[in-house]
Amino acid sequence: MSATRYLLAAMVLGSAISATQANAQCSGNAGGCLTVNTASATVNALVKLGMSGTATTLTSPTADQVEVGATLADAGPSFTVKANRSWTLNIRTSNAASWTYVGTLGGSKPISDLTWSNAVAGTYVGIASTDALFLSGAAATNGTAAQAFFKTVWAAGFTQPSNAPGTYSLPVVFSLSAP
C-alpha cells in the first residue's frame, strides 16, 4: 500500500514538472526558437500635494478694529501640486458651524467668518463644511504652485460673542484628487 502511494506521488510530481518544463521550452527545426513574455504594469491616477506649513497664525484684532468691525487679511499656506492627469484641489473646514473656542467667556465665531481666496486680490468666499473648488488643472503637472489667502471678519462691538477673549481656531482641509 505504501509503495503504491509513493508510486502515485512520484507520477503526479513527474507530471507537474513535465508540464511546467513544457510551458517554458521551445523547440525548432530550423535551428532557432522564439518565445514571448509580456510584462505589464498599471499606473493609477497619481497626485502629490506639498504644503508649506500646517498652521497659519491669523492677525488678532485691535480694540479700534473690534469697535467698528474689521476684516483682516493674512497669507495662508503655499502649495505645490503634482499629478499625472487633470486634478482638483478643494478647500473646506471639518468644523460644522463654529470655530473651536478655548476660553472662559463663551466665545462663539461662525466658520464663515474665515474667508478665503487663491489670489491676494481675488474674490473671497466664506469657508464652509463642504468642499469648494480652490484650484484645478486640466493636465498633468510636475509642480503647479498655489497659495491660500485668508481674510478674517471681526464683528463690530465688544459684546459680540465672536469677540470674547480666548483662542479661536479652525481646521482648514485641502484635498487634492485626480478624478
C-alpha positions, 0 to 999 in steps of 0.5 A: 500500500505504501509503495503504491502511494509513493508510486502515485506521488512520484507520477503526479510530481513527474507530471507537474514538472513535465508540464511546467518544463513544457510551458517554458521550452521551445523547440525548432527545426530550423535551428532557432526558437522564439518565445514571448513574455509580456510584462505589464504594469498599471499606473493609477491616477497619481497626485502629490500635494506639498504644503508649506506649513500646517498652521497659519497664525491669523492677525488678532484684532485691535480694540479700534478694529473690534469697535467698528468691525474689521476684516483682516487679511493674512497669507495662508499656506503655499502649495505645490501640486503634482499629478499625472492627469487633470486634478482638483484641489478643494478647500473646506473646514471639518468644523460644522458651524463654529470655530473651536473656542478655548476660553472662559467667556463663551466665545462663539465665531461662525466658520464663515467668518474665515474667508478665503481666496487663491489670489491676494486680490481675488474674490473671497468666499466664506469657508464652509463644511463642504468642499469648494473648488480652490484650484484645478488643472486640466493636465498633468503637472510636475509642480503647479504652485498655489497659495491660500489667502485668508481674510478674517471678519471681526464683528463690530462691538465688544459684546459680540460673542465672536469677540470674547477673549480666548483662542479661536481656531479652525481646521482648514482641509485641502484635498487634492484628487485626480478624478 
